[in-house]
């Protein structure tokens, strides 16, 4: 327990450092969350506007395995945001371009990532 009557300045510095570290971590997490949401929306726009040029096994980001993971994460985000039309678009895209795979969004994983 912290002694508030102690005039030792080292304790104050340690408290301030801990606070600063927590604030920096929170700021980083917030930035990562915003970037994830922005990337999901950008990828959705690309799928909607040019679906025939999305899958490219030469590009690590658009290899089928990575694309399936991305589609599942995007779908989970859009479910949480109640953007069901986007979910349907992603499902149709997956059915037409990767018919052997069924999307299975993990909503709980995305909720945890978003801090909900």
C-alpha positions in Angstrom: 0.0 0.0 0.0 1.3 3.4 -0.9 2.2 5.7 1.9 0.9 9.1 0.9 2.7 10.8 3.8 6.1 9.7 2.7 8.1 12.4 1.1 10.4 10.0 -0.8 10.4 11.4 -4.3 11.5 8.0 -5.8 8.0 6.6 -5.1 6.4 9.5 -7.0 8.7 8.9 -9.9 7.9 5.2 -9.9 4.2 5.9 -9.8 4.5 8.4 -12.6 6.5 5.9 -14.7 3.9 3.2 -14.2 1.1 5.6 -15.1 3.0 6.7 -18.2 3.6 3.1 -19.3 0.0 2.2 -18.9 -1.1 5.3 -20.8 1.3 4.4 -23.6 0.1 0.8 -23.7 -3.5 2.0 -23.9 -2.7 4.5 -26.6 -0.9 1.7 -28.6 -3.9 -0.7 -28.2 -6.3 2.1 -29.3 -4.2 2.8 -32.4 -4.0 -1.0 -33.2 -7.8 -1.2 -32.9 -8.5 1.8 -35.1 -6.0 0.4 -37.7 -7.7 -3.0 -37.7 -11.1 -1.4 -38.2 -9.8 0.8 -41.0 -8.0 -2.1 -42.7 -11.2 -4.2 -42.5 -13.2 -1.4 -44.2 -10.5 -0.9 -46.8 -10.4 -4.6 -47.6 -14.2 -4.7 -47.8 -14.2 -1.9 -50.3 -11.6 -3.7 -52.4 -13.6 -6.9 -52.4 -16.8 -5.0 -53.3 -15.2 -3.0 -56.1 -12.8 -5.6 -57.6 -13.5 -9.1 -56.4 -11.8 -10.8 -59.3 -8.4 -9.4 -58.4 -8.3 -10.2 -54.7 -6.8 -13.7 -54.6 -3.1 -13.7 -55.5 -1.0 -16.6 -54.2 2.1 -14.6 -55.0 1.1 -12.0 -52.4 1.3 -13.3 -48.8 -1.7 -11.1 -47.7 -4.0 -12.5 -50.3 -3.0 -16.2 -50.3 -6.1 -18.3 -49.7 -5.2 -19.3 -46.1 -4.5 -15.7 -45.1 -7.5 -14.4 -47.0 -9.8 -16.9 -45.2 -8.4 -15.7 -41.8 -8.9 -12.1 -42.8 -12.5 -12.7 -44.1 -13.3 -14.4 -40.8 -11.9 -11.5 -38.7 -13.7 -9.0 -40.9 -16.9 -10.8 -40.7 -16.6 -10.9 -36.9 -16.0 -7.2 -36.8 -19.0 -6.5 -39.0 -21.2 -8.7 -36.9 -20.2 -6.8 -33.8 -20.9 -3.5 -35.7 -24.3 -5.0 -36.9 -23.3 -4.4 -40.5 -24.9 -7.6 -41.8 -24.9 -6.5 -45.4 -21.1 -6.5 -45.4 -21.2 -9.9 -43.8 -23.4 -11.2 -46.6 -21.1 -9.6 -49.2 -18.1 -11.3 -47.7 -19.9 -14.7 -47.5 -20.9 -14.4 -51.2 -17.3 -13.5 -52.1 -16.0 -16.5 -50.2 -18.5 -18.8 -51.8 -17.7 -17.7 -55.3 -13.9 -17.5 -54.9 -13.1 -20.1 -52.3 -16.1 -22.5 -52.5 -14.3 -25.3 -50.5 -14.3 -23.1 -47.4 -17.1 -21.9 -45.2 -16.5 -18.7 -43.2 -16.5 -19.1 -39.4 -16.1 -15.7 -37.7 -14.9 -15.8 -34.1 -16.8 -12.9 -32.6 -15.4 -13.5 -29.1 -11.8 -13.2 -30.4 -12.6 -9.8 -32.0 -14.6 -8.6 -29.0 -11.5 -9.4 -26.8 -9.2 -7.6 -29.3 -11.5 -4.6 -29.3 -11.6 -4.5 -25.5 -15.4 -5.2 -25.3 
